[in-house]
Amino acid sequence: EINDPLLHVQQFSYHLAKYKQALRAIVSLFHHLNRYYVVSVLCKDLSQELTKLFNEYISDNSQLFAALNTLGMRSFAIGPENLSNIIHQLYALNPEYAKRAPEVFSRFIPNAFGYTDESDIPALIQWTKELQEQFPLKGVSPGCEGSYLGYMQL
């Protein structure tokens, strides 16, 4: 149960930023260990191993994705630039995360779910109509043909 999804996402964002800073410092500090032992003997990379641990213990969290879905449904619950940053960083950590919050990820990651198929067109038309009804432009009616900002009648 998430009491405050905004707080949960903000805390995750803070910890993600700290992780990114620490990762750069640790990898540069242990460069020689990584190069001569981890890569050559263990056949692994220190940066990738640390990222796996972060994913396993921090970011692969059902509460985080529930909070992202909740915030994604509320307009401007979190600033779009902040949400975009979090979504892009999560996608960079693991592209499979997009499947756990598809509606949020698809708004910020182009082609996260592949390309549009011809069979998807009716659903996209309906979705566009719903968006047009949800966010009408002031001073522009749906039938304006000559206006640059006029709605496209589908």
Phi and psi in degrees as a GROMACS rama.xvg file:
@    title "Ramachandran Plot"
@    xaxis  label "Phi"
@    yaxis  label "Psi"
@TYPE xy
-100.325  119.847  ILE-2
-75.4247  -46.5314  ASN-3
-135.774  98.6277  ASP-4
-61.4298  -33.3685  PRO-5
-63.1133  -46.4517  LEU-6
-62.1683  -41.5065  LEU-7
-61.62  -45.5219  HIS-8
-68.6289  -38.7873  VAL-9
-64.8998  -40.6261  GLN-10
-65.9315  -40.7167  GLN-11
-62.0648  -42.8678  PHE-12
-60.329  -41.9102  SER-13
-61.6216  -47.6665  TYR-14
-68.5501  -32.9799  HIS-15
-65.367  -42.3643  LEU-16
-63.8413  -42.3647  ALA-17
-63.9519  -39.2597  LYS-18
-62.322  -45.0983  TYR-19
-60.608  -42.2596  LYS-20
-64.504  -45.763  GLN-21
-65.6615  -38.096  ALA-22
-60.3594  -45.3294  LEU-23
-60.5301  -42.9984  ARG-24
-67.6241  -44.707  ALA-25
-66.0609  -44.8813  ILE-26
-64.5845  -40.432  VAL-27
-70.8911  -35.5447  SER-28
-67.5773  -39.9327  LEU-29
-103.773  31.1609  PHE-30
-55.4015  -48.6957  HIS-31
-68.8338  -39.5721  HIS-32
-59.9686  -44.1943  LEU-33
-62.6633  -46.3817  ASN-34
-69.3864  -42.7708  ARG-35
-97.6373  -16.284  TYR-36
-119.526  -56.6322  TYR-37
-64.3929  -46.48  VAL-38
-75.0799  -48.6346  VAL-39
-77.7253  -38.5033  SER-40
-91.7312  -46.7116  VAL-41
-89.9966  -9.92926  LEU-42
55.7471  42.0896  CYS-43
-135.88  170.53  LYS-44
-120.76  133.471  ASP-45
-59.0886  -44.1822  LEU-46
-61.5556  -44.2596  SER-47
-66.8563  -37.9656  GLN-48
-67.2308  -40.69  GLU-49
-66.8373  -36.145  LEU-50
-66.3883  -39.5805  THR-51
-60.1238  -43.2233  LYS-52
-64.2679  -42.0342  LEU-53
-62.0542  -43.7011  PHE-54
-61.9164  -44.9088  ASN-55
-65.5574  -43.2522  GLU-56
-98.683  -21.9712  TYR-57
-118.347  -59.968  ILE-58
-82.4611  -25.1434  SER-59
-83.909  76.3593  ASP-60
-133.688  119.501  ASN-61
-63.3531  -31.7543  SER-62
-66.2813  -36.4399  GLN-63
-63.3029  -45.191  LEU-64
-72.1842  -31.9666  PHE-65
-64.8057  -41.4703  ALA-66
-65.236  -40.8326  ALA-67
-63.0623  -41.9673  LEU-68
-63.4213  -41.9312  ASN-69
-63.9906  -46.9653  THR-70
-68.9948  -31.8428  LEU-71
-65.4517  -26.4072  GLY-72
-84.4575  -18.2156  MET-73
-100.856  121.625  ARG-74
-64.7508  128.311  SER-75
58.1504  28.3511  PHE-76
-66.5918  -32.3811  ALA-77
-135.021  145.394  ILE-78
-55.7982  137.763  GLY-79
-57.6861  -35.8586  PRO-80
-68.2931  -35.5187  GLU-81
-69.5978  -45.1671  ASN-82
-63.7505  -41.0103  LEU-83
-60.7305  -43.7124  SER-84
-61.5278  -45.7351  ASN-85
-63.0212  -45.3091  ILE-86
-63.6605  -43.7676  ILE-87
-63.7948  -40.5466  HIS-88
-68.2136  -39.6161  GLN-89
-63.3803  -42.0366  LEU-90
-64.022  -36.7772  TYR-91
-67.4407  -35.5335  ALA-92
-67.2287  -44.4591  LEU-93
-159.768  106.923  ASN-94
-59.8954  -20.4713  PRO-95
-67.1388  -18.44  GLU-96
-62.4907  -24.6464  TYR-97
-60.71  -28.365  ALA-98
-73.0456  -17.575  LYS-99
-87.9417  -18.5315  ARG-100
-144.109  65.1566  ALA-101
-61.7989  -37.211  PRO-102
-67.828  -36.9301  GLU-103
-73.8051  -46.1214  VAL-104
-64.685  -38.4593  PHE-105
-66.7345  -21.6031  SER-106
-75.3243  -25.457  ARG-107
-113.565  -19.3697  PHE-108
-115.668  105.115  ILE-109
-63.6217  138.682  PRO-110
57.214  30.0307  ASN-111
-63.5647  -26.1335  ALA-112
-116.217  25.0302  PHE-113
88.1329  -173.476  GLY-114
-89.3771  162.008  TYR-115
-76.0123  135.729  THR-116
-98.7226  159.55  ASP-117
-59.4322  -32.4736  GLU-118
-70.6639  -15.5507  SER-119
-83.1678  -12.8965  ASP-120
-60.0506  -45.8526  ILE-121
-59.2201  -39.7433  PRO-122
-66.4228  -38.3982  ALA-123
-67.6388  -36.6669  LEU-124
-62.9041  -44.9632  ILE-125
-63.2686  -42.455  GLN-126
-62.4934  -41.2935  TRP-127
-63.9862  -42.2421  THR-128
-61.9786  -41.6109  LYS-129
-62.834  -41.1824  GLU-130
-64.5431  -41.0165  LEU-131
-63.3855  -37.4055  GLN-132
-73.0411  -34.5565  GLU-133
-73.8355  -36.7776  GLN-134
-125.411  70.4763  PHE-135
-70.0832  143.807  PRO-136
-80.9171  135.037  LEU-137
-69.7772  133.163  LYS-138
81.3465  1.62757  GLY-139
-124.317  121.277  VAL-140
-93.6884  157.491  SER-141
-58.4881  -20.1938  PRO-142
-96.8488  7.37855  GLY-143
-69.2348  111.968  CYS-144
-88.8456  -36.2173  GLU-145
-84.4995  -14.2459  GLY-146
-78.0695  139.062  SER-147
-63.3028  -35.1893  TYR-148
-95.9102  10.6846  LEU-149
-64.6325  156.518  GLY-150
-73.4916  147.176  TYR-151
-89.5074  122.54  MET-152
-79.7353  119.06  GLN-153
